Amino acid sequence: MSLSVSCTIFAFNEEETLAAAAADVHAALTELGRDFEILLVDDGSTDGSVEIGHELEETYDELHFIRHGRNLGPGSAILTGIRNSRNDVICFHAADQQLDFRQVAGFIPLLDDHDIVIGSRTDRPDYSSMRMLSSRVYIELAQRLFQLDGYDDFNFLYLYRREIFADMPIDSDGVFMCTEIFVRAIEGGARVAAVEANCLPRVAGESRVFRPSTIAKTMFEMGRFWMRRRGRL
């Protein structure tokens, strides 16, 4: 029996791309032919995203709109999606449309035989040299601190079987959260499929990931997780 799918679309001030993102996800999951739901999580947007979210909920029977009362930052919408998903497979799509969701949907059948699918980027077309350096430093730290030498990208593309979250504590709620989940899942014996995915240029808005406050929180959460695993906290 095919696994059912829960996809969370997460958005913060993405009024220019939100409707297209929902349409792409709905079309790809319909084409896949499995039971599915779409959770649209708005992280406290101040533009027209909220109004669009309500309209999309009326448009698609499978779509449920969830709004954070205030902006909680990167990672929070993913956590909300995990906690509210009801189906067998949990996946995500950013409303900025930097992934072709049809390609993502093509990876879902891998979860019939694996617990996690992790994707690395074939290209990063709109990354500045400083953002590339920041990303490379993060990957190197994660590889060294958590023995992840076999993987060369994090916080980009993840698909999960729902059961890996049973009794799993999640301490982080920022950018580091996906890496924390990955480390915990591997330690629990998760079967991993690694794929390559195309990273598309952002067509509107701006990323919040490459900001000093976000980078500081990411480093704090990484260090705290490492310390706790070593019994120092």
C-alpha positions in Angstrom: 0.0 0.0 0.0 1.4 3.4 -1.0 2.3 5.7 1.8 0.2 8.8 2.3 1.9 12.2 2.2 1.8 15.4 4.3 3.6 18.4 2.7 4.1 21.6 4.7 4.5 24.8 2.7 6.2 27.4 4.9 6.1 31.1 4.2 7.1 34.5 5.6 6.1 37.5 3.5 6.0 35.4 0.3 2.8 37.0 -1.3 4.4 37.0 -4.8 5.1 33.3 -4.9 2.7 31.7 -2.4 -0.2 30.9 -4.7 2.2 29.4 -7.3 3.9 27.2 -4.6 0.5 25.8 -3.5 -0.5 25.1 -7.1 2.8 23.3 -7.8 2.6 21.2 -4.7 -1.1 20.3 -5.3 -0.5 19.4 -8.9 2.6 17.3 -8.1 1.0 15.3 -5.3 -2.2 14.8 -7.4 0.0 13.4 -10.2 1.8 11.1 -7.7 -1.5 9.4 -7.0 -1.2 9.0 -3.2 -3.5 10.3 -0.5 -2.1 13.7 0.6 -2.7 16.8 2.7 -1.0 20.2 2.4 -0.3 22.3 5.5 0.4 25.9 4.7 2.2 27.5 7.6 2.6 31.2 7.7 5.2 32.4 10.1 3.7 35.8 11.1 3.7 37.5 7.7 3.0 41.2 7.5 2.3 41.3 3.7 -0.7 39.8 1.9 0.3 36.2 2.5 -2.3 35.7 5.2 -5.2 36.7 2.9 -3.7 34.5 0.2 -3.5 31.6 2.6 -7.2 31.8 3.5 -8.0 31.9 -0.2 -5.9 28.9 -0.9 -7.7 27.0 1.9 -11.0 27.7 0.1 -9.5 26.7 -3.2 -8.0 23.3 -2.3 -9.9 20.7 -0.2 -6.6 19.1 0.8 -5.0 22.4 2.1 -5.1 23.5 5.7 -3.9 27.0 6.7 -2.0 27.5 9.9 -0.8 30.9 11.0 1.8 31.8 13.7 0.6 34.9 15.6 4.0 36.4 15.3 7.2 35.7 13.4 9.1 32.8 15.2 12.0 32.5 12.8 13.4 29.9 10.4 12.7 26.3 11.5 9.5 27.1 13.4 7.2 26.5 10.5 8.9 23.1 9.9 8.4 22.1 13.5 4.7 23.2 13.2 4.4 21.1 10.1 5.9 18.0 11.9 3.6 18.4 14.8 0.4 18.8 12.7 1.1 16.3 9.9 -1.2 13.2 10.0 0.1 11.1 7.1 2.9 8.5 6.6 5.4 10.7 4.8 6.4 14.2 6.0 8.0 16.6 3.5 8.4 20.4 3.0 8.4 23.1 0.4 9.5 26.7 0.9 7.1 29.2 -0.6 10.1 31.0 -2.2 10.0 28.3 -4.9 13.7 27.5 -4.8 12.9 23.8 -5.5 11.0 22.3 -8.3 8.4 20.4 -6.2 7.7 17.9 -9.0 11.3 16.8 -8.6 10.8 16.6 -4.8 7.6 14.5 -5.3 9.6 12.1 -7.4 11.7 11.3 -4.4 8.7 10.3 -2.2 8.6 6.7 -3.4 12.1 6.2 -2.0 10.5 6.3 1.5 8.7 3.0 0.8 12.1 1.5 1.6 13.9 4.2 3.5 13.2 6.3 6.6 14.8 9.6 5.4 15.6 11.1 2.1 18.3 13.9 2.3 19.1 16.0 -0.7 22.3 17.9 -1.7 22.3 20.8 -4.1 23.6 20.5 -7.7 24.0 24.3 -7.8 23.3 27.5 -5.7 22.6 30.1 -8.4 21.9 33.1 -6.2 24.4 32.5 -3.4 27.0 35.2 -2.8 30.6 34.2 -2.1 30.1 35.0 1.6 26.9 32.9 1.8 28.7 30.1 0.1 31.5 30.3 2.7 29.0 30.4 5.6 27.2 27.3 4.2 30.5 25.5 3.7 31.6 26.2 7.3 28.3 25.0 8.6 28.6 21.7 6.6 32.2 21.1 7.8 31.2 21.7 11.4 28.3 19.4 11.2 30.4 16.7 9.6 33.1 16.9 12.2 30.9 17.3 15.3 28.4 14.6 14.5 30.3 12.2 12.3 28.4 12.9 9.1 31.3 12.5 6.7 29.1 10.7 4.2 26.8 13.7 3.6 27.7 17.0 2.1 24.7 19.2 2.6 22.2 20.0 5.4 19.0 22.1 5.9 18.2 21.9 2.2 15.9 19.0 1.4 14.5 16.4 3.8 11.7 13.9 3.5 10.8 11.7 6.4 8.7 8.7 7.4 6.4 9.8 10.1 7.5 7.1 12.6 11.0 8.4 13.0 9.5 11.2 15.2 7.9 8.8 17.7 9.4 9.7 21.1 12.1 11.8 19.4 12.9 15.0 21.4 13.7 18.0 19.3 15.5 20.8 21.2 16.1 23.2 18.3 13.6 25.4 16.5 15.9 27.2 14.1 18.0 26.4 11.1 19.9 23.7 13.0 16.7 21.7 13.7 16.9 19.6 10.5 20.5 18.6 11.3 19.5 17.7 14.8 16.6 15.5 13.6 19.0 13.8 11.1 21.6 13.0 13.7 19.0 11.6 16.1 17.4 9.5 13.3 20.8 8.1 12.2 21.6 7.2 15.8 18.3 5.4 16.0 19.2 3.3 12.9 17.3 5.2 10.2 17.7 4.0 6.6 18.9 7.0 4.5 18.6 7.7 0.8 20.8 10.5 -0.6 19.7 12.3 -3.7 20.7 15.4 -5.7 18.2 18.2 -6.2 18.2 21.4 -8.3 18.3 24.6 -6.4 16.5 27.4 -8.3 17.1 31.1 -8.0 14.7 33.0 -5.8 12.3 35.0 -7.9 11.0 37.4 -5.2 11.6 38.4 -1.6 14.8 37.7 0.4 16.2 34.9 2.5 16.3 35.2 6.3 18.9 32.5 6.7 22.0 34.6 6.0 21.5 37.1 8.8 23.8 37.6 11.8 21.0 36.8 14.3 20.1 33.6 12.4 23.7 32.5 12.1 24.3 33.2 15.8 21.2 31.1 16.8 22.3 28.3 14.5 25.8 28.2 16.1 24.3 28.3 19.6 21.9 25.4 18.9 24.6 23.4 17.3 27.0 23.9 20.2 24.2 23.2 22.8 23.3 19.9 21.0 26.9 18.8 20.8 27.4 19.6 24.5 24.3 17.7 25.6 25.3 14.7 23.6 28.6 14.7 25.3 26.9 15.0 28.7 28.3 18.5 29.4 24.9 20.1 29.8 
